Amino acid sequence: MSNEKSPFIVEGKLADNERLKRESNNLRGTIETDLKDDLTGGFTADNFQLIRFHGMYQQDDRDIRAERAKQKLEPLHNVMLRARLPGGVITPDQWLAIDKFAADHTMYGSIRLTTRQTFQFHGVLKPKIKSMHQMLNKAGIDSIATAGDVNRNVLCTSNPVESALHVEAYSWAKKISEHLLPKTRAYAEIWLDGERVETTEKPVEPILGDNYLPRKFKTTVVIPPQNDVDVHANDLNFVAIAENGKLIGFNVLVGGGLAMTHGDKSTFPRKASDFGFIGLDDTLAVAAAVVTTQRDWGNRVNRKNAKTKYTLERVGVDNFKAEVEKRAGVTFGDTRPYEFTTRGDSFGWVEGIDGKYHLTLFIENGRILDYPGKTLKTGCAKIAKIHTGDFRLTANQNLIVAGVPAEDKEKIEALAREHGLIAPEISNQRLDSMACVALPTCPLAMAEAERYLPDAVTELEGLLAKHGLADDSIIFRVTGCPNGCGRAMLAEVGLVGKGPGKYNFHLGGDREGTRIPKMYRENISEEEIMAELDSLIGKWAKERNGNESFGDYVIRAEIVAPVVDSARDFYE
């Protein structure tokens, strides 16, 4: 962190996480010692937090926690690992490697596709953690900085059609990811048996700082008109601007974020602010300048107000933007025109401009596992064994089999159908619904999300059919706590877990992902939610204007007021 005092630095007693990072020896801590401790399946003291910077969260199966306590056993500690996969691109060989590890060495046997456009392993026990990292390294993957107070996995619009533009945008996602990674060798030393390199050079972390960032930081590259990465959920977004199919630069959006804390009105979701246009040559300098400004000005006293969105609210957008221009040595140009018209994935086959074909598969909740009559995991592995292109994980938890030659289409589709990866009928509503993991593995979950979603969607499908809207859909998202992983705060209907079977019910987002929904009912049951939706969908069916979306209808009908300024009117 810079030694220069700024009027925008928050003074006060630092949060304990700041001590933890400062004393961690650049993220090493005593993790290696903890790994050798077979008296517990977990990590102790600061290491519980430090492993997050290496891409892992310590969890346990909450379904069996009480029973283990009765038996005087500690919780069944294990880790969830989130891989670093900029843009979500993975090769067939890499897929087969992670498929085998999931089957052989995880408690649940599944591969989980996430809203961060990567995959997660759930249920890895302590003796297998190091071999997991070494397997990933051998496959050309790592999990560096996918959690903790750093820039996390960089998202990129999947866009399988305009292949040339996607290649350029994807290359920038990778460059940004590499540029903003921690420079400490802690990951290689601990997990890959790398040689420890002692250095007296300071700082070890020229961009992140030796105390790293005040809070997590998320970055995207998005190709309009598809907002499939939900730009307003992220701290930093590069909106691709093209001329004649060629990338010429980016509009830069800063300060989006969805997390909040129940009962704390100083926390709220926020849309990203548009700073303006930059040329390609300025991309990495601007990325670093945004990160370092947030590093130096972000709130290190109160972690609940530490994210970039709160820094912009506190110091002002103009002041933050001017500091970024100063640090990057650039001046933002006028925002170039662009429009988002959709944010979902295009399912089935599409042909790219390069003549290759791309098959997008719907994976409900992103959970790839073999179920009775629907052997998704086996099917993906069989496709990987014959596929000559790549796979693309989407930020909506789906999977694209990309770059398929025309002669391979038939056999890949046959495998997908045989294993239930292409279902006979999937409603538009199911395609437009999403949830975070929540129970039983997430320690922050207050209510069900992934396990609740399928039945909730079935009920919602029934309500739409009842009111003559069976072919319509509502952007519907469920998250088990207010941290926002399921991006419910950019949905037309967003449910945020409040307690077992209880949710805060938000209405009024739009289909493009550019409006935050407002709380409509607080702490209500699943039955009450469906009763409210029954009434609201009935009104929508009778009163909508043409093809007016549900989110636009509830705003026009004044059922809820639009959220224009989150800091001012989200709670009004």
C-alpha positions in Angstrom: 0.0 0.0 0.0 1.3 3.5 -0.8 2.8 5.5 2.1 1.3 8.7 0.8 -1.6 9.8 3.1 -4.8 10.6 1.3 -7.9 12.3 2.6 -9.8 9.3 1.2 -8.2 6.7 3.5 -10.5 5.5 6.3 -8.8 5.9 9.7 -9.4 3.7 12.7 -8.6 0.3 14.1 -7.9 -2.1 11.2 -10.0 -5.2 10.7 -8.3 -8.4 12.0 -8.0 -9.6 8.4 -5.4 -6.9 7.9 -3.3 -8.3 10.7 -3.7 -11.8 9.2 -2.5 -10.7 5.8 0.4 -8.6 7.2 1.7 -11.5 9.3 1.2 -14.1 6.6 4.6 -13.9 5.0 3.0 -13.2 1.7 0.2 -15.8 2.0 2.4 -18.6 3.3 1.4 -18.6 7.0 1.9 -22.0 8.5 -0.2 -23.9 6.0 2.6 -26.5 5.4 2.7 -27.3 9.1 -1.1 -27.6 9.2 -1.0 -30.0 6.2 1.1 -32.4 8.3 -1.3 -32.3 11.3 -3.4 -35.5 11.2 -5.2 -34.7 14.5 -7.7 -32.6 12.6 -9.2 -32.6 9.1 -9.2 -28.8 9.0 -6.9 -25.8 9.0 -6.3 -23.9 12.2 -6.1 -20.2 13.2 -5.1 -17.9 10.4 -4.6 -20.7 7.9 -8.4 -21.2 7.8 -8.5 -17.8 6.0 -5.2 -18.0 4.2 -6.1 -21.1 2.2 -8.7 -18.9 0.5 -5.9 -17.0 -1.3 -4.9 -20.4 -2.7 -8.4 -21.0 -4.1 -9.9 -23.0 -1.3 -12.6 -22.7 1.4 -12.8 -25.0 4.4 -16.2 -26.5 4.7 -18.1 -29.4 6.2 -21.3 -31.3 5.5 -23.9 -29.4 7.5 -26.4 -32.2 7.0 -24.4 -34.5 9.3 -22.8 -31.9 11.6 -25.2 -32.5 14.5 -24.9 -36.3 14.3 -21.1 -36.1 14.3 -21.3 -33.8 17.3 -23.4 -36.4 19.2 -20.7 -38.9 18.4 -18.1 -36.4 19.8 -16.5 -36.1 16.4 -15.4 -32.8 14.9 -17.3 -31.7 11.8 -16.3 -33.6 8.6 -13.8 -30.9 7.5 -13.0 -30.8 3.8 -12.2 -28.1 1.2 -13.9 -26.7 -1.8 -11.5 -25.7 -4.5 -12.3 -23.1 -7.2 -10.0 -23.2 -10.3 -8.6 -20.2 -12.1 -9.9 -20.4 -15.6 -10.0 -17.0 -17.3 -12.9 -16.8 -19.8 -14.0 -20.3 -18.8 -12.0 -22.1 -21.6 -10.8 -25.6 -20.9 -9.4 -28.3 -23.2 -10.8 -31.9 -23.5 -7.7 -33.3 -21.9 -8.0 -30.9 -19.0 -11.7 -31.9 -18.6 -10.8 -35.6 -18.5 -8.2 -34.9 -15.8 -10.6 -33.0 -13.5 -13.3 -35.6 -14.2 -11.1 -38.4 -13.0 -10.0 -36.5 -9.9 -13.7 -35.7 -9.0 -14.6 -39.3 -9.3 -11.7 -40.7 -7.4 -10.9 -38.2 -4.7 -13.9 -36.0 -3.8 -16.7 -36.8 -1.3 -19.5 -36.0 -3.8 -18.0 -37.1 -7.1 -19.2 -34.1 -9.0 -17.8 -31.2 -11.0 -19.7 -28.0 -10.2 -19.8 -25.2 -12.8 -20.0 -21.9 -11.1 -21.3 -18.4 -11.7 -17.7 -17.3 -11.8 -17.2 -19.2 -15.1 -15.0 -21.9 -13.7 -15.4 -25.3 -11.9 -15.3 -26.3 -8.3 -14.4 -29.5 -6.5 -16.5 -30.1 -3.4 -15.5 -32.4 -0.6 -11.7 -32.8 -0.9 -10.3 -34.3 2.3 -7.0 -33.0 3.7 -4.8 -35.9 2.6 -5.8 -35.3 -1.0 -5.4 -31.5 -1.2 -1.7 -31.4 -2.3 -2.2 -34.1 -4.9 -5.2 -32.1 -6.2 -3.1 -29.0 -6.8 -0.3 -31.1 -8.5 -2.9 -32.8 -10.7 -4.2 -29.3 -11.8 -0.7 -28.0 -12.4 0.1 -31.0 -14.6 -3.0 -30.3 -16.6 -2.1 -26.6 -17.0 -4.6 -25.2 -14.4 -4.2 -23.6 -11.0 -6.4 -22.1 -8.3 -4.3 -19.0 -7.5 -6.3 -16.0 -6.3 -9.8 -17.5 -6.9 -10.8 -16.4 -3.4 -9.5 -14.0 -0.8 -8.8 -10.3 -1.0 -7.4 -10.3 -4.5 -8.6 -10.0 -8.1 -10.4 -13.3 -8.8 -11.1 -15.4 -11.9 -11.6 -13.0 -14.9 -14.8 -13.6 -16.8 -15.3 -13.2 -20.5 -18.5 -13.5 -22.7 -18.6 -17.0 -24.0 -19.8 -15.8 -27.5 -19.3 -18.9 -29.7 -20.5 -17.2 -32.9 -18.2 -14.2 -33.5 -15.1 -16.3 -33.1 -12.5 -13.7 -34.2 -13.8 -11.1 -31.7 -14.1 -13.7 -28.9 -10.5 -14.8 -29.5 -9.4 -11.2 -29.0 -11.6 -10.5 -26.0 -10.6 -13.9 -24.4 -6.9 -13.1 -24.9 -7.4 -9.8 -22.9 -9.2 -11.7 -20.1 -6.1 -13.9 -19.8 -3.7 -11.0 -19.9 -5.7 -9.1 -17.2 -5.8 -12.2 -15.1 -2.1 -12.7 -15.3 -1.3 -9.0 -14.8 -3.3 -8.8 -11.6 -2.2 -12.2 -10.0 -0.3 -12.2 -6.7 3.4 -12.4 -7.3 4.3 -14.3 -4.2 5.6 -17.8 -4.7 3.6 -19.2 -1.8 1.3 -21.3 -4.0 4.2 -23.0 -5.9 6.2 -23.5 -2.7 3.4 -25.1 -0.7 1.4 -27.1 -3.2 3.9 -27.8 -6.0 7.1 -28.3 -3.9 8.6 -25.3 -5.5 12.0 -24.0 -4.3 11.6 -21.3 -1.7 13.1 -18.1 -3.0 14.0 -15.6 -0.3 14.2 -12.0 -1.5 14.7 -8.6 0.2 13.2 -6.8 -2.7 10.2 -4.7 -1.8 7.4 -4.7 -2.5 6.8 -8.3 -3.3 3.3 -7.3 -4.6 3.7 -4.2 -6.7 0.0 -4.1 -7.7 -1.9 -5.9 -4.9 0.4 -4.6 -2.1 1.8 -6.7 0.6 -1.4 -6.4 2.6 -3.4 -7.3 -0.6 -6.7 -5.7 -1.3 -9.3 -4.6 1.4 -11.8 -7.1 0.0 -12.4 -9.4 -2.9 -12.3 -7.9 -6.4 -14.0 -9.2 -9.6 -13.2 -8.4 -13.2 -14.9 -9.2 -16.5 -14.5 -8.7 -20.3 -17.9 -8.5 -22.0 -18.9 -8.5 -25.6 -22.2 -6.6 -26.3 -25.0 -7.2 -26.9 -24.7 -10.3 -24.6 -24.4 -9.4 -20.9 -23.9 -13.1 -19.9 -21.3 -12.1 -17.2 -23.6 -9.7 -15.4 -21.3 -6.7 -15.5 -23.1 -4.9 -12.7 -22.1 -7.7 -10.3 -18.4 -6.9 -10.7 -15.8 -4.3 -9.5 -14.2 -3.8 -12.9 -15.6 -4.5 -16.4 -14.2 -4.0 -19.9 -17.0 -3.7 -22.4 -15.6 -4.7 -25.8 -16.0 -2.1 -28.6 -15.5 -3.4 -32.1 -15.4 -1.9 -35.6 -15.9 -4.1 -38.6 -15.6 -7.2 -36.3 -12.2 -6.0 -34.9 -11.7 -5.1 -31.3 -10.6 -1.5 -30.9 -10.9 -0.8 -27.2 -13.1 -0.9 -24.1 -15.6 1.1 -22.2 -14.6 0.7 -18.6 -17.3 0.2 -15.9 -16.2 0.3 -12.2 -17.8 -0.4 -8.9 -20.5 -3.0 -9.4 -21.3 -5.5 -6.6 -24.3 -7.4 -5.2 -23.4 -8.5 -1.7 -25.0 -6.9 1.4 -25.6 -7.8 5.0 -29.1 -8.4 6.5 -30.1 -5.6 8.8 -27.2 -3.3 7.9 -28.5 -0.5 5.6 -24.9 0.8 5.1 -24.6 -2.2 2.7 -26.4 -2.6 -0.6 -26.1 -3.8 -4.2 -24.7 -1.3 -6.6 -24.5 -0.9 -10.4 -21.1 -0.2 -12.0 -20.3 3.4 -13.0 -19.2 4.1 -16.6 -15.8 5.8 -16.7 -15.5 6.0 -20.5 -13.5 4.6 -23.4 -9.9 3.5 -23.6 -7.8 2.0 -26.4 -6.4 -1.5 -26.2 -2.9 -0.3 -25.4 -4.1 1.2 -22.1 -6.0 -1.8 -20.9 -3.5 -3.3 -18.4 -2.5 0.1 -17.1 -6.1 1.0 -16.4 -6.8 -2.4 -14.8 -3.8 -1.9 -12.5 -4.8 1.7 -11.7 -8.3 0.7 -10.7 -7.0 -2.1 -8.5 -4.3 0.1 -6.8 -6.7 3.0 -6.2 -9.1 0.5 -4.5 -6.1 -1.0 -2.7 -5.1 2.4 -1.2 -8.5 4.0 -0.7 -10.6 1.0 0.2 -12.0 0.6 3.7 -9.7 -1.6 5.8 -11.5 -0.8 9.0 -14.9 -2.2 8.3 -14.9 -5.2 5.9 -18.6 -4.8 5.3 -17.9 -1.5 3.6 -14.6 -2.5 2.0 -15.6 -3.3 -1.6 -15.0 -1.0 -4.5 -18.6 0.0 -4.7 -18.5 1.5 -1.2 -15.2 3.3 -2.0 -16.9 5.0 -5.0 -19.9 6.0 -2.9 -17.6 7.4 -0.2 -15.1 9.3 -2.3 -17.2 10.1 -5.3 -17.1 8.6 -8.8 -15.3 11.7 -10.2 -12.5 11.6 -7.6 -12.0 7.8 -8.1 -12.0 8.2 -11.9 -9.5 11.1 -11.8 -7.1 9.1 -9.6 -7.3 6.1 -12.0 -6.5 8.5 -14.9 -3.5 9.9 -12.9 -2.1 6.5 -12.0 -2.6 5.0 -15.5 -1.4 8.1 -17.3 -4.5 8.1 -19.5 -7.6 10.2 -20.1 -10.9 8.3 -20.5 -12.6 9.2 -23.8 -16.4 9.5 -24.3 -18.2 6.3 -23.8 -18.7 4.5 -27.1 -22.3 3.4 -27.8 -23.3 -0.2 -27.0 -26.4 -2.0 -25.9 -27.1 -5.2 -24.0 -30.1 -7.1 -25.4 -29.7 -10.5 -23.7 -27.7 -12.2 -21.0 -28.6 -15.8 -21.1 -26.9 -18.5 -23.1 -28.0 -19.7 -26.6 -28.8 -23.4 -26.2 -28.4 -26.0 -28.9 -26.3 -25.7 -32.0 -25.1 -22.4 -33.4 -22.7 -21.9 -36.3 -19.7 -19.6 -35.8 -18.4 -17.2 -38.5 -15.4 -19.6 -38.8 -17.7 -22.4 -40.0 -17.3 -24.4 -36.8 -20.3 -25.4 -34.7 -20.9 -24.9 -31.0 -23.3 -26.8 -28.8 -24.5 -25.2 -25.6 -25.7 -27.7 -23.0 -28.1 -26.7 -20.1 -26.6 -27.9 -16.8 -29.2 -27.3 -14.0 -27.4 -25.6 -11.1 -24.1 -26.4 -12.9 -23.9 -29.7 -11.1 -22.2 -32.3 -13.3 -22.9 -35.7 -11.9 -24.4 -39.0 -12.9 -28.1 -39.3 -11.9 -30.5 -42.2 -12.6 -31.4 -41.9 -16.3 -29.3 -38.8 -16.7 -25.6 -39.6 -16.7 -24.2 -36.1 -17.3 -20.7 -36.7 -16.0 -20.2 -39.8 -18.0 -21.6 -38.1 -21.1 -19.2 -35.1 -20.8 -16.2 -37.4 -20.4 -17.2 -39.4 -23.5 -17.6 -36.2 -25.5 -14.2 -35.0 -24.2 -12.6 -38.2 -25.5 -13.6 -37.5 -29.1 -13.9 -33.7 -29.2 -11.2 -31.8 -31.1 -12.2 -28.2 -30.1 -12.5 -26.9 -26.6 -15.1 -26.5 -23.8 -16.4 -23.2 -22.6 -17.9 -22.8 -19.1 -20.4 -20.0 -19.0 -21.1 -17.6 -16.2 -24.6 -19.0 -16.1 -23.4 -22.5 -15.1 -23.7 -24.1 -18.5 -21.3 -25.9 -20.8 -20.4 -25.1 -24.4 -18.9 -27.8 -26.6 -17.1 -25.3 -28.9 -15.3 -25.5 -32.2 -16.9 -28.7 -33.5 -16.2 -29.6 -37.2 -19.4 -30.3 -39.2 -18.4 -33.9 -39.6 -18.4 -34.4 -35.8 -21.7 -32.8 -35.0 -23.8 -36.0 -35.3 -21.7 -38.1 -33.0 -21.4 -35.4 -30.4 -25.1 -34.7 -30.4 -25.8 -38.5 -30.1 -23.6 -38.7 -27.0 -25.2 -35.7 -25.5 -28.7 -37.1 -26.0 -27.8 -40.5 -24.8 -26.6 -39.2 -21.5 -29.3 -36.6 -20.9 -27.2 -33.6 -21.7 -29.9 -32.6 -24.2 -33.3 -33.1 -22.6 -36.4 -33.5 -24.8 -38.1 -30.5 -23.4 -36.7 -27.8 -21.1 -38.9 -24.7 -20.4 -37.7 -21.2 -21.0 -38.3 -20.7 -17.3 -35.9 -23.4 -16.3 -33.3 -22.0 -18.7 -33.6 -18.6 -17.1 -33.3 -19.7 -13.5 -30.1 -20.0 -11.4 -29.0 -20.6 -7.8 -25.8 -20.7 -5.7 -24.6 -23.8 -4.0 -25.8 -23.0 -0.4 -26.6 -26.0 1.8 -25.2 -28.4 2.8 -21.6 -27.3 2.0 -21.5 -23.5 2.1 -20.8 -22.3 5.7 -22.5 -19.0 5.0 -25.8 -20.4 3.7 -28.9 -19.4 5.7 -31.4 -21.2 3.4 -31.5 -23.7 0.6 -30.7 -22.5 -2.9 -29.3 -25.2 -5.3 -31.5 -27.9 -3.7 -34.6 -25.7 -3.6 -34.3 -24.4 -7.2 -35.6 -27.4 -9.3 -38.8 -27.7 -7.3 -39.3 -23.9 -7.2 -39.0 -23.7 -11.0 -41.5 -26.5 -11.4 -44.0 -24.5 -9.3 -43.2 -21.4 -11.3 -43.7 -23.2 -14.5 -47.1 -24.3 -13.3 -48.0 -20.7 -12.4 -47.0 -19.4 -15.8 -49.1 -22.2 -17.5 -52.0 -21.4 -15.3 -52.1 -17.8 -16.5 -51.5 -18.7 -20.2 -47.8 -17.8 -20.2 -46.2 -21.2 -20.5 -43.8 -20.1 -23.2 -42.7 -17.0 -21.3 -40.2 -16.8 -18.5 -39.0 -14.6 -15.6 -35.3 -14.2 -14.7 -35.5 -16.1 -11.4 -32.5 -16.5 -9.0 -32.1 -17.9 -5.5 -29.1 -17.3 -3.2 -28.8 -18.9 0.2 -27.4 -15.8 1.9 -26.9 -12.1 1.1 -23.4 -12.5 -0.3 -24.7 -12.6 -3.9 -23.1 -15.6 -5.5 -26.4 -16.5 -7.3 -26.7 -12.9 -8.5 -30.2 -12.6 -7.3 -29.8 -8.9 -7.1 -29.9 -8.7 -10.9 -33.0 -10.8 -11.3 -36.6 -10.0 -12.1 -37.4 -12.2 -9.1 -34.6 -12.6 -6.6 -34.8 -14.6 -3.5 -32.2 -14.1 -0.8 -31.9 -16.6 2.1 -32.9 -15.3 5.5 -33.3 -18.5 7.5 -34.4 -22.1 7.0 -37.2 -22.0 4.4 -37.4 -18.2 4.5 -36.3 -15.6 2.0 -36.3 -11.9 1.3 -38.3 -11.5 -1.9 -37.1 -8.9 -4.4 -38.8 -7.7 -7.6 -38.1 -5.4 -10.5 -34.8 -6.2 -12.1 -34.8 -6.3 -15.9 -34.0 -9.0 -18.5 -30.8 -7.2 -19.6 -29.2 -7.2 -16.1 -29.0 -3.4 -15.9 -31.5 -2.8 -13.0 -31.3 -3.9 -9.4 -34.6 -5.3 -7.9 -36.2 -3.9 -4.8 -37.3 -5.8 -1.7 -41.0 -6.6 -2.0 -41.6 -8.8 1.0 -39.2 -9.7 3.9 -38.5 -13.1 5.5 -41.3 -15.0 3.9 -41.8 -18.8 3.4 -41.6 -20.7 0.2 -45.4 -21.1 0.2 -45.9 -17.3 0.7 -43.5 -16.6 -2.2 -45.4 -18.8 -4.6 -48.8 -17.3 -3.5 -47.4 -13.8 -4.2 -46.1 -14.9 -7.6 -49.4 -16.5 -8.5 -51.1 -13.1 -7.9 -48.4 -11.1 -9.6 -48.2 -13.3 -12.7 -52.0 -13.2 -13.0 -51.8 -9.4 -13.1 -48.9 -9.4 -15.5 -50.9 -11.7 -17.9 -53.9 -9.4 -17.9 -52.2 -6.0 -17.9 -48.9 -6.4 -19.8 -48.1 -4.2 -22.8 -47.3 -6.4 -25.7 -44.2 -8.5 -24.8 -43.5 -6.5 -21.7 -41.2 -8.4 -19.4 -42.3 -9.2 -15.8 -39.6 -7.0 -14.3 -40.6 -4.0 -16.5 -44.3 -4.7 -15.7 -43.9 -4.6 -11.9 -42.1 -1.2 -12.2 -44.7 0.3 -14.6 -47.6 -1.0 -12.5 -45.9 0.6 -9.4 -45.9 -2.7 -7.6 -42.3 -1.7 -6.6 -40.3 1.5 -7.3 -37.3 1.3 -9.5 -33.9 1.3 -7.8 -32.1 4.2 -9.4 -29.5 5.1 -6.7 -28.8 2.1 -4.5 -27.3 4.1 -1.7 -30.4 6.3 -1.5 -33.4 4.2 -2.5 -32.6 0.5 -2.2 -34.2 0.4 1.3 -36.8 3.1 0.8 
